[in-house]
Amino acid sequence: MAKKIRIGIVGCGGMGGGHAIAIQSGTGNAIWNGNNAQVPGFDSPATTDISKLLELAGIMDIKPERQQWARERGMKVYETYQDMLDDPTVDAILVATPNHLHKEESIQAMRAGKHVLCEKPVMLSSDELLEVMAVSRETGKVFYPRQNREWDEDFLIVKKIYEEKLVGNVFNIKCKIMGSRGIPGDWRGVKAYGGGMMLDWGVHIIDRIVKMVPEKITKIYCDLSYITNPECDDGIQVTLTFESGLRVNLEVGTCHFVNEPLWCVYGDMGSAEILNWKLEGRMVRLTSWDEKDTTPILAGAGLTKTMAPREHGKSVEELPLPRFEFDHNALYRNFAETCTGDAEQIVTQEHALRVLRVMEACFKSYETGETVKFEA
Ligand code: NAD
């Protein structure tokens, strides 16, 4: 059996604390509800036992209350980041600090001979990531972007529908992540710390689509909102157009008290929707294009046949969404196995670079008010 990777966590807040519990307990599943407990209901038989792969060396955080939190759980607390880097028993660093610190901490870690697992957004810009990639090459250390949401079940459902053409050839996908609480009142609302929803949720939803569609993006349009925070974007609306004409609309909103479906997938033989995080939804599939005797419906003061909904059983059928057993710990496992040389990196540096470039094109589109040409 390959050696366990001993990992030190820098930044032990919401996410870092979740990682610390996940790795210390060996169960993985870095789901933490902010009150020191794991959120129940996330177990899946497919989940890897990471206790054979990773071991918690300790944490480092500048806040005394987070140090205390870790001590109460029997975790080693390093006084300084340098102390953690100087510890020869530490193989890898998990960077879970606010976004503006990721670059320096990653570079320092690799130069100290440690592999790096870095929280998303891995960097604030593609130029920063290019610098970090150069250090990874130079030192021979793994730099692994923690873009973890390609293993989420909602996305796996959409991927299956898209790849297996369960609603025919897909021409439009919409993903809308909506909440009503504005930007969290921490560093996420401050530009200098890498705040804003594009860098927070935008990275996740762009990451997954860019990975799923094996085509070049040709055009990018983006609008941002500043409803609850004048400094950082609290909402994003992005349209990506791919070579084949596939159009993807991505939205993040934080001032929405009613939600639109999480996902809609439109194909030339049907449509699918995932309504919410509970994964309620359905596929509606065409059985014959023509429907005889269409009854018009009232639309305002007029009638319409064109927009009259199809009758189930007549020309369309309704099907349940495909479901999956999925591995919450797939990224931890792949990171550990990449460090030991037993696997190839699934979330590659080049992929993270492409995602950052898409986000930069989004900002450019917002600033100019124009659609940006993109050929990658
Ligand atoms: P947080 O504010 O809850 O935690 C950040 C912690 O870093 C705090 O405890 C703070 O004291 C500490 N810190 C700040 N400066 C430090 C320094 N110089 N050295 C050591 N510690 C320092 O934020 P969070 O929600 O945990 O987010 C942290 C990172 O995790 C961000 O990059 C965020 O984007 C990412 N994140 C990823 C996911 C995901 O699904 N992949 C989810 C949430 C957060």
Boltz pocket constraint, residues with backbone or C-beta under 6 A from the ligand:
constraints:
  - pocket:
      binder: B
      contacts: [[A, 10], [A, 11], [A, 12], [A, 13], [A, 14], [A, 15], [A, 16], [A, 17], [A, 60], [A, 61], [A, 62], [A, 63], [A, 66], [A, 81], [A, 95], [A, 96], [A, 97], [A, 98], [A, 99], [A, 101], [A, 119], [A, 120], [A, 121], [A, 146], [A, 147], [A, 148], [A, 186], [A, 187], [A, 199], [A, 200]]
      max_distance: 6.0
